[in-house]
Amino acid sequence: MLVNLGWVALGGALGAASRFLLQRLAHLWLDAGYPWGTFGINVVGCFAIGCLIGASVNQPWFESYGRALLVIGFLGAFTTFSTFSIETINLFEQSRIFSAILYAGGTTVMCLFAAWLGLRMAEAIY
């Protein structure tokens, strides 16, 4: 477990740094009035998690350290939307259609509500 924690920490540091750099580049190169950086990062992260899991699941390197380093660590810090996406797809593929729809819709609505509530509470306090 401690070794996996190290892989997650390494991947997380690289993923967070990559996100920071890509968002800054997007802000410099693209319209700053739209969150292009976040949009692009989420799309790339979802594509990457699909490719990784599709190509690497049940591979010894992936199961021993790759999942911790790349999926949980790097992509987890790069974007949590990738994990949300693959979990929703897994529910659909398990024929748990109602659960998938509830998870996708509930996550989206509750996360937006939580962010709104957090902003309103912070404004009220400060």
N, C-alpha and C positions, 0 to 999 in steps of 0.2 A: 504494500500500500504506500509506503514512504517513497519508493522509487517512482510509482505512478504519480504521486503528488509533485515530485520534481519535474516529470515530463509535462504535467499540466501547467506548472508555474513557468517553465521555459516557453511553452507554446503560448501561454497567456501573455507573457511579456512581449513576445514577437507579434502576436495578433493585435495587442493594444497599440504598440508602436506603429504597426502598419496602418491601422485605422486612423491614427492621428495624422500620419504623413499624407495618406490619400485624401483625407478630408481637407487638409490645408491646401494640397495641390488643386483639388476641385474648386475650392473657394477662390484661388488665384486665377484659374483658367475659365471657370464657368460663371454663370449668373449667380451672384451671391444671394439673390432674393428667393432662391429655391434650394431646398436641401439635396442638391445633386450628389454630394459626397456620400451622405447616408443612404440615399437611394441606390447608388452604384455599389456601395459596400454590401448592402443587404442582398442585392441581386447576385453579385459575385460570390458572396458567402453561401447562398443557397445553391448555386451551381456547383461550387466546390464541395459542399457536404454531400450532394447527390453523387458526384463523380467519385469521391473518396469511398463512400459506403458501397456504391455499386461495384467498384473495382477491387475493393480491398477487404470486404467483410470475409471472415473466416481465413484470412491470410495470417500466418504466424506473426509476422512483424507488426501487423496492424492490431491484432488482438493483444500482443504483449506490451507494446508501447505506442503504436501509431494512433490508436483511438484517443488515448490520453493526451498525446502531444498535439495532434492535428485537429481532432474534432472538438474535444472538450476544452483544450487549452487555446490553440490558435484561433479556431473559428468561434469558440465561445467568447473570446475577448474581441475578436474582429467584429462579430455580429451574433447576437442571440437569436436573431430571426431565422438563422439557418437551422438551429436545433428545433425551433418551433415548427418550421416547415417540414422537416423530415419526420418529426413525431406525428404531425397531422397526416402525412402521406402513409406512414405505417399503420395508423388507425384505419384509413380507407382500405389499404391493402389487406388488412385483417378482417375486412367486411364489417367493420364497426362504424358504419356510415353515420349513424346518429351521434355517436361519441366524437367522431372526427369533426362534424359540423358544429357540435356544441363546444368542443375544444377550440376550434378556430374562431368561431364567433365570440365565444365567451372570453377568450384570451384578448382578442382585439378590443372588445367593448370594455372589459375590466381594466386593461392596461391604459386605454385612453382615459377612462374615468379616474383611475388612480393618479395619473399624471396631472389631470385637471384639478383633482382634489388637493394634491400636493402643492401645486402652484397657488391655489386659493388659500390654503392654510398658511403657506409661507408669506403671502401678501398680507394676510390678517395679522400675523405675528410681527412682521418687519414693516 
